[in-house]
């Protein structure tokens, strides 16, 4: 018999819109920016996933987002407490990897 247990977490998604003139340094983002975020927010961060856009539903069109980072936290409060003191540092680093600002969405993540 399979028992279904749910784990509820918060997922903070930072989505970088794509267009013909977007610059995005994936290497810098993956190897410098995200590790910096991880180090500064500490144990409140439960995991990171990075999606890199490769296509859209229309053949030949760009993916809607060049990159999407998903940061997982136990709660909105743990996100705010760990992230807020470093928000300006994170914002100041954007110029090192992109010419677009990320859109942020906080979601409830239900792991089945």
N, C-alpha and C positions, 0 to 999 in steps of 0.2 A: 504494500500500500504506500503510495506517494503522499507525503505531507507537504502542503504548500505553505511556506513561510515567506512573509514579506519583510524586506528591510527598506525603510524609507530614509532617503538622504536628500541633500540639496545639491543640485548641479548648477554651477555657474558657467554659462557658455559665453565666450567672447568670440564674436563672429566678425570677420574682416571681409566687407563687401568687395566683390571682384569687378573689374572693368578693364578695358584695354590699356589704361595708363596706370594701373596699380603696380606699385613696387612692393615686393614682400620678400625679405631675406629669410627663407625657411631655415637655413643652417643657423643663423644667429638666433632666431626665435626658439628653435628646438634646443640648441646647445648653450645659450647664454640667458635669454629672457626667462623661459620657463623654469630653469634651475634656480634663477634668482628669486622668482616668485615662490617656489617651493621652499627655499631656504628661509626667506623672510616670514612667510606665514606659519612655518613650522608644522607641528604635529596636528594642527587643525585640518590641514589638507590631507584628505584620505586617498587621493589619486588624481592623476592627470591623464587625459586622452587628447591626442591631436589629430584632427581630420584635415587633410589637404585636398582641396577641391580639384577634381580632374575632368569633370564633365557636368552637363546639365541634362534635363530630360529631352532637350532639343539637340539633335546631332549637330555638331559644329559650333554650338554656342558655348561660351565660358560657363564654368560652374558659378552659381550665385555667390559663393564665398570662396576666397582664395585659401582661407584657413579658418578653422574653428577649434578653439581650445575649450575643453570641458574640465572644470575643476570641481572635485567632489568634496563636500563637507557634511558633517553630521546635522547641521542646522543653519538657518539663516543667521542666527546670533553668532555662532562660531565663525562663520564667514566674515561677518561685519567686524567682529572683535579682532580677528587676525589680519584682515585685509586692509581695513581703514587706515591704520597708522602708516602704511606703506603705499597708499594709493598714488600719491604724487610721484614717488620714485618709479612706480610702474608706468605711469603716464609719461614721465620724462624720458623713459627708455624707448618709447614707440618710434621716435625719429631714427633710431639705430637699425630698425628692421622694416619699417613701412611708411608709406605716405598717406595711409588712410587710418582713421580711428575705428577701433572695434566697437561693435554694438554688443551690449551686455544683456543677457537674459538669465534670470534665476528661475529654475524649475524644480519641482518636486520629482525626485527620481525614485521610482519604486522598483526594487530588484526582486524578482519572483524566484 
